[in-house]
Amino acid sequence: MDTYRNLFYTPLYVAVAGGFLYDQGLDVVFSTVPDNIAATELLRSGGVDIVQTGISRSLMDLDEGRDDAPLHIAEINQRDGFLLLSRQPVEGWGWKELEGSTLIPIGFTPVPWNPLRTVLINHEVDLSAIKLIKGMSAIDAINIFKKGEADYLHILHPYAQSLIDDGIGHLVASLGPELGYICYSSFAVAPAFISENSDTVQAFVNGFQKALEWIHGNKESEIADKVSSFFPNNSTGVLGRAIRQYKGQQTWPKNALIGEDGYTAMRDILIEGSLVDGRYPYQRLVRPEFARNALSK
């Protein structure tokens, strides 16, 4: 399962639509985590075997004293994929422009705000001078933005690209280049599933590695065609332009291995934002051997 349908997770859609997982002998049933259900609970109940999520969920589980926190086997995103759109065109834009404005940080999970907060602090923006509209789903946030009730919107592709193409939003900043390498999104499994199905996990990571290699060897138009069935409301032109930006920003890794530096960078952002307390080590939550085996092939 994925947790939210957007182009940030393109490698997952390529792995499914491109047949890379089926080529490994896996019978894959793919869907999205239902609203108001935690992906971690679905892993524990067996409702899903492998889920796209972030290390944040596992870190929060450890904070709560849960020994069965999901383990992470492969990296989907190595950069933040959110973009900042302005309702009005702004020439010579700078981060200080946000002071005195109204901003909608997407609120379908508490995670996206934390990297944005880090960027604002790095640019010495006074957080107290920004009016935040929190807790918005993507659809609600977009509707508020379209009505002109917010000056800035923090959003992913393809929604951002559609707003840009329609002249409703104007791109002023991208979070990925600001933060560099962070393990933003990854595949997680329950510890028991790894113990009982290590061959299945290895086959999955092998297929996903092939999907990453395919993405880096093909043009954005070909990638857009491959994932278009997952985005029926967007043209391949919109998808292609969004994918071009994501590729140019090195949003997706060339290999599935979660780097310890990327894990640490993301963990520390979450700690600084008070979402996570414990400074749990890489070895506690990451199982890198599956990605290393896939690379050795």
Secondary structure, DSSP 8 states (H G I E B T S, - for coil): -BSS-SGGGHHHHHHHHTTTTGGGT------B--TT--HHHHHHHTS-SSEEE-HHHHHHHHHTT-TT--EEEEEEESS---EEEESS--TT--GGGGTTSEEEE--SSSTTHHHHHHHHHHTT--GGGSEE--S--HHHHHHHHHTT--SEEEE-TTHHHHHHHTTS-EEEEEHHHHH-S---EEEEE-HHHHHH-HHHHHHHHHHHHHHHHHHHTS-HHHHHHHHGGG-TTS-HHHHHHHHHHHHHTT-S-SS----HHHHHHHHHHHHHTTS------HHHHB-THHHHHHHH-
